[in-house]
């Protein structure tokens, strides 16, 4: 019971710590939202719908972390008998 709760909180803590890194890498892969990267003078291969989906990667990462943490906490509470199955 307690192990599931602690592992859920650790999963949330590690995931929340990694969200800025994921967001920075997604923004870099998306070329800052510009089709032409003015700083490097090169074009970006991601545009249109692919750019929109790539921008949603950070949101899906955050939702996955929340879902994993909630699932682990739910298992711990069910094992303790505090949450009905």
N, C-alpha and C positions, 0 to 999 in steps of 0.2 A: 504494500500500500504506500508506505512512505517513499520507497524507492521509485515508484512510478511518478509520484508527485514531484520529487526532486529532479528526476530525469526530464520531466516536462518543463520545469522551470529552467533547467540548464539548456534545453533545446531552444527555448524562447530567447534566453539571454545570448547564446551564441549566434542565433539567427539575426536578432536585432543588431548585434554588433557588426555583422557582415553586410547588412543592408546598404550602408553608404558605399562600400567597396563594389558591390554589385551594381548600384546605380551609376557610379563613376564609369565602370567598364561598359555598361550599356550605352551611356551617353557618348563614350569614346567610339564605340562600334557604330553608333548612329551618326557619327560625324557632326555632332552638335546640332542635329536637326537640319543642317545645310546640305544641299546636294553638292555644292562645290566648297571644299574646305579651303578657305582663303589663306589660312596660316601656312599650309603646306603646298598650296597651289595644285592640289590633286582632286579629282572627282571622287565622290562616294558612290559605292555600288548599292547602297540601301536607299530606296525611295518609295514613295507611295504607300501601299498597304503593308509592305514588308517593314517599312520604318515605323508604322503605327503598331504593328505586332511586336516589334523589337522594343519599342518604348514601354509596352505593357509587361515586359519581363520582370521588372522590379516589383510590380503589383502582384504578379503571380508568385514570386518568391516570398513576399511577405505573407500572402494568404496561405501558402504551403507551410510556412513556419508556424503560423497561428493554428492551422489545422492539426499539425503534428503535436504541438503543445497541448491543445485541447483534448486530443485523443488520449495522450498519455495521462493527463489529469483525470479524465473520465474513467479510464481503466483503474487508476488508483482509488478513486472514490467508490467504484463498483466493488472492488475487492474489500473495502472497508465496510460495505453495506450501507453507505450513506446515499447512494444513488441507485435507483431501481434499474433493473436490466430489461 
